[in-house]
Amino acid sequence: MFHFHITEYTEFLLYAGYALLFISVAMFSYMLVSEQENLTAAENLRELEGKKTTNGLVKITRPFFSQYIVPVVRSKRFFDESRVKYRRKIISGGLKDQLNADEFIAFKIFLVVFFPLVGGMVNALKLYDIPGPLIMALPILGFFYPDFWVNGEIARRHKLVIRSLPFVVDLLALSTEAGLDFIGAIQKVVEKATPGPLIDELEQVLKEIKVGSARGEALREMAIRINLQEVNSFIAVLVSADQMGASIGKILRQQSEQIRVLRFVMAEKAGAQANQKLMAPTFGLILPAIIIVMMAPFLLSGGSL
C-alpha cells in the first residue's frame, strides 16, 4: 500500500492544478487563434502602431490581448453595456489615446488567465513560494486590476483639474474683461497657461467649436469627459449665462471667488483629517518612547527614588 504524506498530497494537487491551468490556457488560445482571420489580426497590429501607454503591464501584454481577444470582444453584443461604462471611465481618466473600451475589456479577460499563469510559473521555478490560496485569488486580482489602474488615473487627473481650475478661471475672467469674447479668451488661456488636463479639455472644446459644434454643447461634452462636480457646476453656470445673455466676465469672476473658497474649505478638511491620522502614530510610537525615557532612570536605579 502507498502512504502519501499530507505535504506530498498537497504538492500533487498543486502541480495537477498547474497542469490543468496550462491545458486550459492552451485550449483557450487555440480557440481564439482559430476563430480569427489573418486579415483581422493584421489590422489589429496596425492599430497598435503609434499607440503609447504609461502602464507597463499594458505595454507588455497588448500584442497578445489586442491580436487575439479584442476581435472576439468586438464581435459580441454581450459587452455593449460594459463597453459604454468603460468608455466613460477611460475618457475621464485621460486614457482615450492609450486604449479603447474593447481593449480594456480584453485586457481584463486576459489578466484573469495571465496572473495565475505567472504565479504558477513562479512557484514551479522555485523563484518565490506563493501560497496556493493566493494563486487561486489571482484571477480575481487580474480582473479588477485594470479598474484599480483607471480609477487611480481618474483621481490623479481630478486633482490636477481642481488645482488648475481657479487659475484658469481667473485668466478667462481677465481676458473677457480686457475685451476678448469667450472663445478668444479660451484660445488665449490655451496658448499661455501651463499644459495640463484642464487645458487639454479646453483645447478640445475649441476644436469641436471650429468643426461646427455649438458653444454650449462643446462645454457640456467637456463636463462629461472630466466628470467632476466642481467642473459640472462651473460649466452649468456658464451655459446658463450664455443662454440668458448675461455678462460672461462677471460670471467668471464670481465663479473664481467661489472656487477659491471651496478650495480653502477642502484644504481645511484635509488638514483636519491629517490631524486625525497623526493620532495613531503619536499614541502608538511617540508616546511609548516618551514613557520609556521617563521611566528608564527609575527602573535602572532598582525602583528606588
Secondary structure as a PSIPRED ss2 file (coil, helix, strand):
# PSIPRED VFORMAT (PSIPRED V4.0)

   1 M C   1.000  0.000  0.000
   2 F C   1.000  0.000  0.000
   3 H C   1.000  0.000  0.000
   4 F C   1.000  0.000  0.000
   5 H C   1.000  0.000  0.000
   6 I H   0.000  1.000  0.000
   7 T H   0.000  1.000  0.000
   8 E H   0.000  1.000  0.000
   9 Y H   0.000  1.000  0.000
  10 T H   0.000  1.000  0.000
  11 E H   0.000  1.000  0.000
  12 F H   0.000  1.000  0.000
  13 L H   0.000  1.000  0.000
  14 L H   0.000  1.000  0.000
  15 Y H   0.000  1.000  0.000
  16 A H   0.000  1.000  0.000
  17 G H   0.000  1.000  0.000
  18 Y H   0.000  1.000  0.000
  19 A H   0.000  1.000  0.000
  20 L H   0.000  1.000  0.000
  21 L H   0.000  1.000  0.000
  22 F H   0.000  1.000  0.000
  23 I H   0.000  1.000  0.000
  24 S H   0.000  1.000  0.000
  25 V H   0.000  1.000  0.000
  26 A H   0.000  1.000  0.000
  27 M H   0.000  1.000  0.000
  28 F H   0.000  1.000  0.000
  29 S H   0.000  1.000  0.000
  30 Y H   0.000  1.000  0.000
  31 M H   0.000  1.000  0.000
  32 L H   0.000  1.000  0.000
  33 V H   0.000  1.000  0.000
  34 S H   0.000  1.000  0.000
  35 E H   0.000  1.000  0.000
  36 Q C   1.000  0.000  0.000
  37 E C   1.000  0.000  0.000
  38 N H   0.000  1.000  0.000
  39 L H   0.000  1.000  0.000
  40 T H   0.000  1.000  0.000
  41 A H   0.000  1.000  0.000
  42 A H   0.000  1.000  0.000
  43 E H   0.000  1.000  0.000
  44 N H   0.000  1.000  0.000
  45 L H   0.000  1.000  0.000
  46 R H   0.000  1.000  0.000
  47 E H   0.000  1.000  0.000
  48 L H   0.000  1.000  0.000
  49 E C   1.000  0.000  0.000
  50 G C   1.000  0.000  0.000
  51 K C   1.000  0.000  0.000
  52 K C   1.000  0.000  0.000
  53 T C   1.000  0.000  0.000
  54 T C   1.000  0.000  0.000
  55 N C   1.000  0.000  0.000
  56 G H   0.000  1.000  0.000
  57 L H   0.000  1.000  0.000
  58 V H   0.000  1.000  0.000
  59 K H   0.000  1.000  0.000
  60 I H   0.000  1.000  0.000
  61 T H   0.000  1.000  0.000
  62 R H   0.000  1.000  0.000
  63 P H   0.000  1.000  0.000
  64 F H   0.000  1.000  0.000
  65 F H   0.000  1.000  0.000
  66 S H   0.000  1.000  0.000
  67 Q H   0.000  1.000  0.000
  68 Y H   0.000  1.000  0.000
  69 I C   1.000  0.000  0.000
  70 V H   0.000  1.000  0.000
  71 P H   0.000  1.000  0.000
  72 V H   0.000  1.000  0.000
  73 V H   0.000  1.000  0.000
  74 R H   0.000  1.000  0.000
  75 S C   1.000  0.000  0.000
  76 K C   1.000  0.000  0.000
  77 R H   0.000  1.000  0.000
  78 F H   0.000  1.000  0.000
  79 F H   0.000  1.000  0.000
  80 D H   0.000  1.000  0.000
  81 E H   0.000  1.000  0.000
  82 S H   0.000  1.000  0.000
  83 R H   0.000  1.000  0.000
  84 V H   0.000  1.000  0.000
  85 K H   0.000  1.000  0.000
  86 Y H   0.000  1.000  0.000
  87 R H   0.000  1.000  0.000
  88 R H   0.000  1.000  0.000
  89 K H   0.000  1.000  0.000
  90 I H   0.000  1.000  0.000
  91 I H   0.000  1.000  0.000
  92 S H   0.000  1.000  0.000
  93 G C   1.000  0.000  0.000
  94 G C   1.000  0.000  0.000
  95 L C   1.000  0.000  0.000
  96 K C   1.000  0.000  0.000
  97 D C   1.000  0.000  0.000
  98 Q C   1.000  0.000  0.000
  99 L C   1.000  0.000  0.000
 100 N C   1.000  0.000  0.000
 101 A H   0.000  1.000  0.000
 102 D H   0.000  1.000  0.000
 103 E H   0.000  1.000  0.000
 104 F H   0.000  1.000  0.000
 105 I H   0.000  1.000  0.000
 106 A H   0.000  1.000  0.000
 107 F H   0.000  1.000  0.000
 108 K H   0.000  1.000  0.000
 109 I H   0.000  1.000  0.000
 110 F H   0.000  1.000  0.000
 111 L H   0.000  1.000  0.000
 112 V H   0.000  1.000  0.000
 113 V H   0.000  1.000  0.000
 114 F H   0.000  1.000  0.000
 115 F H   0.000  1.000  0.000
 116 P H   0.000  1.000  0.000
 117 L H   0.000  1.000  0.000
 118 V H   0.000  1.000  0.000
 119 G H   0.000  1.000  0.000
 120 G H   0.000  1.000  0.000
 121 M H   0.000  1.000  0.000
 122 V H   0.000  1.000  0.000
 123 N H   0.000  1.000  0.000
 124 A H   0.000  1.000  0.000
 125 L C   1.000  0.000  0.000
 126 K C   1.000  0.000  0.000
 127 L C   1.000  0.000  0.000
 128 Y C   1.000  0.000  0.000
 129 D C   1.000  0.000  0.000
 130 I C   1.000  0.000  0.000
 131 P C   1.000  0.000  0.000
 132 G H   0.000  1.000  0.000
 133 P H   0.000  1.000  0.000
 134 L H   0.000  1.000  0.000
 135 I H   0.000  1.000  0.000
 136 M H   0.000  1.000  0.000
 137 A H   0.000  1.000  0.000
 138 L H   0.000  1.000  0.000
 139 P H   0.000  1.000  0.000
 140 I H   0.000  1.000  0.000
 141 L H   0.000  1.000  0.000
 142 G H   0.000  1.000  0.000
 143 F H   0.000  1.000  0.000
 144 F H   0.000  1.000  0.000
 145 Y H   0.000  1.000  0.000
 146 P H   0.000  1.000  0.000
 147 D H   0.000  1.000  0.000
 148 F H   0.000  1.000  0.000
 149 W H   0.000  1.000  0.000
 150 V H   0.000  1.000  0.000
 151 N H   0.000  1.000  0.000
 152 G H   0.000  1.000  0.000
 153 E H   0.000  1.000  0.000
 154 I H   0.000  1.000  0.000
 155 A H   0.000  1.000  0.000
 156 R H   0.000  1.000  0.000
 157 R H   0.000  1.000  0.000
 158 H H   0.000  1.000  0.000
 159 K H   0.000  1.000  0.000
 160 L H   0.000  1.000  0.000
 161 V H   0.000  1.000  0.000
 162 I H   0.000  1.000  0.000
 163 R H   0.000  1.000  0.000
 164 S H   0.000  1.000  0.000
 165 L H   0.000  1.000  0.000
 166 P H   0.000  1.000  0.000
 167 F H   0.000  1.000  0.000
 168 V H   0.000  1.000  0.000
 169 V H   0.000  1.000  0.000
 170 D H   0.000  1.000  0.000
 171 L H   0.000  1.000  0.000
 172 L H   0.000  1.000  0.000
 173 A H   0.000  1.000  0.000
 174 L H   0.000  1.000  0.000
 175 S H   0.000  1.000  0.000
 176 T H   0.000  1.000  0.000
 177 E H   0.000  1.000  0.000
 178 A C   1.000  0.000  0.000
 179 G C   1.000  0.000  0.000
 180 L C   1.000  0.000  0.000
 181 D C   1.000  0.000  0.000
 182 F H   0.000  1.000  0.000
 183 I H   0.000  1.000  0.000
 184 G H   0.000  1.000  0.000
 185 A H   0.000  1.000  0.000
 186 I H   0.000  1.000  0.000
 187 Q H   0.000  1.000  0.000
 188 K H   0.000  1.000  0.000
 189 V H   0.000  1.000  0.000
 190 V H   0.000  1.000  0.000
 191 E H   0.000  1.000  0.000
 192 K H   0.000  1.000  0.000
 193 A C   1.000  0.000  0.000
 194 T C   1.000  0.000  0.000
 195 P C   1.000  0.000  0.000
 196 G C   1.000  0.000  0.000
 197 P H   0.000  1.000  0.000
 198 L H   0.000  1.000  0.000
 199 I H   0.000  1.000  0.000
 200 D H   0.000  1.000  0.000
 201 E H   0.000  1.000  0.000
 202 L H   0.000  1.000  0.000
 203 E H   0.000  1.000  0.000
 204 Q H   0.000  1.000  0.000
 205 V H   0.000  1.000  0.000
 206 L H   0.000  1.000  0.000
 207 K H   0.000  1.000  0.000
 208 E H   0.000  1.000  0.000
 209 I H   0.000  1.000  0.000
 210 K H   0.000  1.000  0.000
 211 V C   1.000  0.000  0.000
 212 G C   1.000  0.000  0.000
 213 S C   1.000  0.000  0.000
 214 A C   1.000  0.000  0.000
 215 R H   0.000  1.000  0.000
 216 G H   0.000  1.000  0.000
 217 E H   0.000  1.000  0.000
 218 A H   0.000  1.000  0.000
 219 L H   0.000  1.000  0.000
 220 R H   0.000  1.000  0.000
 221 E H   0.000  1.000  0.000
 222 M H   0.000  1.000  0.000
 223 A H   0.000  1.000  0.000
 224 I H   0.000  1.000  0.000
 225 R H   0.000  1.000  0.000
 226 I H   0.000  1.000  0.000
 227 N C   1.000  0.000  0.000
 228 L C   1.000  0.000  0.000
 229 Q H   0.000  1.000  0.000
 230 E H   0.000  1.000  0.000
 231 V H   0.000  1.000  0.000
 232 N H   0.000  1.000  0.000
 233 S H   0.000  1.000  0.000
 234 F H   0.000  1.000  0.000
 235 I H   0.000  1.000  0.000
 236 A H   0.000  1.000  0.000
 237 V H   0.000  1.000  0.000
 238 L H   0.000  1.000  0.000
 239 V H   0.000  1.000  0.000
 240 S H   0.000  1.000  0.000
 241 A H   0.000  1.000  0.000
 242 D H   0.000  1.000  0.000
 243 Q H   0.000  1.000  0.000
 244 M H   0.000  1.000  0.000
 245 G C   1.000  0.000  0.000
 246 A C   1.000  0.000  0.000
 247 S C   1.000  0.000  0.000
 248 I H   0.000  1.000  0.000
 249 G H   0.000  1.000  0.000
 250 K H   0.000  1.000  0.000
 251 I H   0.000  1.000  0.000
 252 L H   0.000  1.000  0.000
 253 R H   0.000  1.000  0.000
 254 Q H   0.000  1.000  0.000
 255 Q H   0.000  1.000  0.000
 256 S H   0.000  1.000  0.000
 257 E H   0.000  1.000  0.000
 258 Q H   0.000  1.000  0.000
 259 I H   0.000  1.000  0.000
 260 R H   0.000  1.000  0.000
 261 V H   0.000  1.000  0.000
 262 L H   0.000  1.000  0.000
 263 R H   0.000  1.000  0.000
 264 F H   0.000  1.000  0.000
 265 V H   0.000  1.000  0.000
 266 M H   0.000  1.000  0.000
 267 A H   0.000  1.000  0.000
 268 E H   0.000  1.000  0.000
 269 K H   0.000  1.000  0.000
 270 A H   0.000  1.000  0.000
 271 G H   0.000  1.000  0.000
 272 A H   0.000  1.000  0.000
 273 Q H   0.000  1.000  0.000
 274 A H   0.000  1.000  0.000
 275 N H   0.000  1.000  0.000
 276 Q H   0.000  1.000  0.000
 277 K H   0.000  1.000  0.000
 278 L H   0.000  1.000  0.000
 279 M H   0.000  1.000  0.000
 280 A H   0.000  1.000  0.000
 281 P H   0.000  1.000  0.000
 282 T H   0.000  1.000  0.000
 283 F H   0.000  1.000  0.000
 284 G H   0.000  1.000  0.000
 285 L H   0.000  1.000  0.000
 286 I H   0.000  1.000  0.000
 287 L H   0.000  1.000  0.000
 288 P H   0.000  1.000  0.000
 289 A H   0.000  1.000  0.000
 290 I H   0.000  1.000  0.000
 291 I H   0.000  1.000  0.000
 292 I H   0.000  1.000  0.000
 293 V H   0.000  1.000  0.000
 294 M H   0.000  1.000  0.000
 295 M H   0.000  1.000  0.000
 296 A H   0.000  1.000  0.000
 297 P H   0.000  1.000  0.000
 298 F H   0.000  1.000  0.000
 299 L H   0.000  1.000  0.000
 300 L H   0.000  1.000  0.000
 301 S C   1.000  0.000  0.000
 302 G C   1.000  0.000  0.000
 303 G C   1.000  0.000  0.000
 304 S C   1.000  0.000  0.000
 305 L C   1.000  0.000  0.000
